[in-house]
Amino acid sequence: MSDNIVRAKDLGMAGCHTCGQVVRLMEKKHCVCPRCGSDVHYRKNNSITRAWALLISAFIMYIPANTEPIMYTTSLGQQGSDTIMSGVIYFLSHGDWPLALVIFSASVLVPIAKMITIAYILIMVQRGSARRQAENTRLYILAELMGKWSMVDVFVVALLAALIQLGTLTTIEPGPAGMAFASMVILTMFAAMALDPKLIWDQTE
């Protein structure tokens, strides 16, 4: 461990994962937080294993989320279906590139970027790398912040399905990609929550 880096763990202290209260553990493996009553550990139990399991599940759900129809439309008796990318292409072909850019970024680019970021941090932690620890911590914070912007498509489809129900004229129904997409986003958020960012600073001695 570098002489100019002192961890709370080196001082026998740990932060509560629930409320953030700093608790002195010393030689104990865990104790109860005096503020909220939650168990306090130096590090989250099985953090890397749980994060990998959730992240791999999210990668699997990313495939049907982008290949299956996200909504079915019926207009004047004609039925059709749209995937996320077909919607992006539709808006581009009609000159609505700002809307196409928002949908592509929120529904395609941001989710895969977040998953790759978490995977990269997990690999660096497992390798015990002491390089770019501050940058990796910022990447983790950014990955957590990106999560809430990934549900744009799900919200849009839900609103359209609720508002546009005109009988035989026009109807919109959600497709299987909506459930896959929501599952992917939730799994990715849980993966980020399962990963203990303090592990970034636990380099191999």
C-alpha positions in Angstrom: 0.0 0.0 0.0 1.3 3.4 -0.9 2.4 5.6 2.1 0.3 8.5 1.0 -3.0 6.6 0.8 -4.7 5.7 4.1 -8.0 3.7 3.9 -10.7 3.8 6.6 -10.1 0.0 6.8 -6.5 0.6 7.8 -7.8 2.7 10.8 -10.3 0.0 11.8 -13.3 2.0 10.6 -16.1 1.3 8.0 -19.0 3.2 6.6 -22.6 1.8 6.9 -23.9 0.7 3.4 -27.4 2.0 4.3 -27.0 5.4 6.0 -23.3 6.2 5.6 -22.5 6.4 9.4 -18.8 5.8 10.1 -18.4 3.0 12.6 -15.3 1.7 14.3 -14.8 -2.0 13.8 -11.2 -2.6 14.7 -10.7 -6.4 14.7 -14.4 -7.3 14.5 -15.7 -8.5 11.1 -19.0 -6.7 11.4 -21.1 -4.8 13.9 -24.5 -3.1 14.0 -24.8 0.5 12.9 -25.8 2.7 15.9 -27.8 5.0 13.6 -30.0 2.7 11.5 -29.4 -0.8 12.9 -28.0 -2.3 9.7 -25.0 -4.7 9.7 -21.8 -2.9 8.9 -18.9 -4.7 7.2 -15.6 -3.5 5.8 -16.7 -4.6 2.4 -20.0 -5.9 1.0 -20.2 -9.7 1.2 -19.6 -11.5 -2.1 -19.7 -8.2 -3.9 -17.7 -9.2 -7.0 -19.6 -12.5 -7.5 -23.1 -10.9 -7.1 -22.1 -8.0 -9.4 -20.9 -10.4 -12.1 -24.0 -12.6 -11.9 -26.3 -9.5 -12.3 -24.2 -8.0 -15.0 -24.1 -11.1 -17.1 -27.8 -11.4 -16.8 -28.2 -7.8 -17.9 -25.9 -8.5 -21.0 -28.2 -11.5 -21.9 -31.4 -9.4 -21.6 -29.7 -6.7 -23.8 -30.1 -8.9 -26.8 -33.9 -9.4 -26.9 -34.3 -5.8 -25.7 -32.8 -4.6 -29.0 -33.9 -7.4 -31.4 -37.5 -8.0 -30.3 -40.4 -5.5 -31.1 -40.8 -2.9 -28.4 -44.3 -2.1 -29.5 -47.1 -3.3 -31.8 -49.2 -0.8 -33.7 -52.5 -1.2 -35.4 -53.7 1.6 -37.7 -56.8 1.3 -39.9 -56.6 -2.4 -39.8 -52.9 -2.5 -40.7 -50.6 -4.1 -38.1 -46.9 -3.3 -37.6 -44.1 -3.7 -35.1 -41.1 -1.6 -34.2 -37.8 -2.4 -32.5 -35.7 0.3 -30.8 -33.4 0.6 -33.8 -36.3 0.7 -36.3 -37.7 3.6 -34.4 -34.4 5.4 -34.5 -34.1 4.8 -38.3 -37.7 6.0 -38.7 -37.0 9.3 -37.0 -33.8 9.8 -38.9 -35.5 9.2 -42.3 -38.1 11.9 -41.4 -35.5 14.4 -40.4 -36.1 14.2 -36.6 -32.4 13.5 -35.8 -32.5 15.2 -32.3 -35.2 12.7 -31.2 -33.4 9.8 -32.9 -30.2 10.8 -31.1 -32.0 11.0 -27.7 -33.6 7.5 -28.2 -30.4 5.9 -29.5 -28.3 7.4 -26.7 -30.8 6.6 -23.9 -31.8 3.1 -25.1 -28.8 1.7 -26.9 -25.6 3.7 -26.1 -26.1 4.4 -22.4 -27.1 0.9 -21.3 -24.2 -0.8 -23.1 -21.7 1.9 -21.9 -22.8 1.4 -18.3 -22.5 -2.4 -18.5 -19.0 -2.2 -20.1 -18.0 0.3 -17.4 -19.0 -2.0 -14.6 -17.3 -4.9 -16.3 -14.1 -2.9 -16.7 -14.2 -1.9 -13.0 -14.8 -5.5 -11.9 -11.9 -6.8 -14.0 -9.6 -4.1 -12.6 -10.7 -5.0 -9.0 -10.1 -8.7 -9.6 -6.7 -8.1 -11.1 -5.8 -6.1 -8.0 -4.7 -3.2 -10.1 -3.6 0.0 -8.3 -3.7 2.1 -11.5 -6.2 4.9 -12.1 -8.1 4.3 -8.9 -9.5 7.8 -8.7 -10.6 7.7 -12.4 -12.2 4.3 -11.8 -14.1 5.6 -8.8 -15.4 8.5 -11.0 -16.4 6.0 -13.6 -18.4 4.0 -11.0 -20.2 7.2 -9.9 -20.9 8.1 -13.5 -22.3 4.6 -14.2 -24.7 4.9 -11.2 -25.9 8.3 -12.5 -26.5 7.0 -16.0 -28.9 4.3 -14.8 -31.9 6.6 -14.4 -31.7 7.8 -18.0 -32.0 4.3 -19.5 -35.8 3.9 -19.1 -36.9 6.5 -21.7 -38.2 4.0 -24.2 -40.1 2.0 -21.6 -41.8 5.2 -20.3 -42.7 6.3 -23.9 -44.2 3.0 -24.8 -46.2 2.9 -21.6 -47.6 6.4 -22.2 -48.4 5.6 -25.8 -50.1 2.3 -24.9 -52.2 4.1 -22.2 -53.1 7.2 -24.3 -53.5 5.9 -27.9 -56.4 3.4 -27.8 -58.8 4.5 -30.6 -60.5 1.2 -31.2 -60.2 0.0 -34.8 -58.5 3.3 -35.9 -55.3 3.2 -33.9 -54.0 1.1 -31.0 -50.6 0.6 -29.5 -49.5 -2.3 -27.4 -46.2 -3.0 -25.7 -44.0 -5.7 -27.2 -41.7 -8.3 -25.5 -38.7 -6.0 -25.8 -40.2 -3.7 -23.2 -40.0 -6.3 -20.5 -36.5 -7.4 -21.6 -35.4 -3.8 -21.6 -36.8 -3.0 -18.2 -35.2 -6.2 -16.8 -31.8 -5.2 -18.3 -31.9 -1.7 -16.8 -32.9 -3.1 -13.4 -30.3 -5.8 -13.4 -27.6 -3.3 -14.4 -28.7 -1.0 -11.5 -28.5 -3.9 -9.1 -25.1 -4.9 -10.5 -23.8 -1.3 -9.8 -25.3 -1.5 -6.3 -23.8 -4.9 -5.6 -20.3 -3.7 -6.5 -18.6 -2.2 -3.5 -16.6 0.8 -4.9 -14.2 0.6 -1.9 -12.8 -2.5 -3.5 -11.2 -0.3 -6.1 -8.8 0.9 -3.5 -8.0 -2.5 -2.1 -4.9 -3.2 -4.3 -2.9 -6.4 -4.0 -0.2 -6.1 -1.4 
